[in-house]
């Protein structure tokens, strides 16, 4: 361990950042902020030469040590820019417009979710050795879309559809597909339908819900090890709480952007990836494609995929891009919270459900589910209007 004055300053900023997160009343906003804040801790551990594991140690330790302090300071800057621009929301709670779906239709959506979950994650349900996609197609996207519709149409907690929905999520999590389903469970626990305003309103998590969520999180962490054939114990749980391997892998990619920009300068090609990611299945859009920032950095220093989302801003705009992405993220949060309609509600649900993927893997994971969900809500509204016209005649 080697601690310098700059590391003490960084540590104080990280601790202050955590205090600021706790100043927010909304658990939804706290989750967004904690996702932003969490990578700062493993970054600091790396800078003071404490082993953190993952590719950050295995590949990055010989490469990143010379500029990791600078990288951490800019990451802190991005976090504080984000906090500054959403600070006025610290006493607000989130509410969302509902989608009108009958009880029978919700039950049908649950059946569809169950079938889609089996196809999207066959190994989790024990029907195949394949982890993903029993059939060709973007089934994980459909899984997200159906979950979003079920959340936005939630009106009765004590209903068959509600318990079926939770059951599908638990099976999926237990089978090893954790991130998205964990966040859906969190949303189900966090909102309650208000009949007077016709809104889903964020509620305070009671003790039972908090214990339940903690148990599901521990389950989610443990199945990651059990899925790979490893044992799971208290030490591994604590290590994951401090320096999750997934996060150290994406920090490695963020640090790699410094070596890339220092060597080659900025690169505008990720813009191409962003634009064509708006077109589902386009060969130039989405993750794993040639113009994605992760792939550009992989060609420079090997990585396991993903990458903290502001790594892309660094490639595009240099150091100021890291701060700029914090501002853009804050602006988006303020917009989806302020404007109340079914479409901004779907943006919010998917934004929360995909929060870990968006921040730790890149924003392109967000686009296709949003497009398909908005189209689905449009179809549901059209069907509903036609039913009303037929009943009136």
Secondary structure, 3 states (H helix, E strand, C coil): CCCCHHHHHHHHHHHHHHHHHHCCCCHHHHHHHHHHHHHHHHHHHHHCCCCCCHHHHHCCHHHHCCCHHHHHHHHHHHHHHHHHHHHHHCCCCCEEECCCCCHHHHHHHHHHHHHHHHHHCCCCCCCCCCCCCCCCCCHHHHHHHHHHHHHHCCCCCCCHHHHHHHHHHHHHHHCCCCHHHHHHHHHHHHEEEECCCCEEEECCCCHHHHHHHHHHHHHHHHHHHHHCCCCCCHHHHHHHHHHCHHHHHHHHHHHHHHHHHHHHCCCCHHHHHHHHCCCCCCCCCCCCCCCCHHHHHHCCCCCCCCCCCHHHHHHHHCHHHHHHHHHHHHHHHHHHHHCCCHHHHHHHHHHHHCHHHHHHHCHHHCHHHHHHHHHHHHHHHHHHHHHHHHHHC
